[in-house]
């Protein structure tokens, strides 16, 4: 039991040092996976490992989208300074998008909102 606790602590510390303040991440998803694994027939370590892998994948997807938004920002503003995270944030502000979505939350100017479906 002590070995499992020690391995869990080492995994948590390792994941915590690699995690950034971004959506996803090994620590957050690993903790949720550990709880889920514990509930599912005491597979805490397996759940934590699966959660950690899921968190790393989510973070990868977030960074990939941020780099795509930064490229779009560079096309609109040639010569802009800053890293891809700052450019992605600026793109989100200018285009009323949220992290995790490439499309705007609000309809474009001059377009009418979609009509509700007709009652039958």
Secondary structure, DSSP 4 states (H G I P E B T S, - for coil): -HHHHHHHHHHHHHHHHH--SSSS-HHHHHHHHHHHHHHTTS-HHHHHHHHHHHHHHHHHHHHHHHHHHHHHHHHHSTT--S-HHHHHHHHHHHHT--TT-SS-SSPPTT-PPPPPPPP-
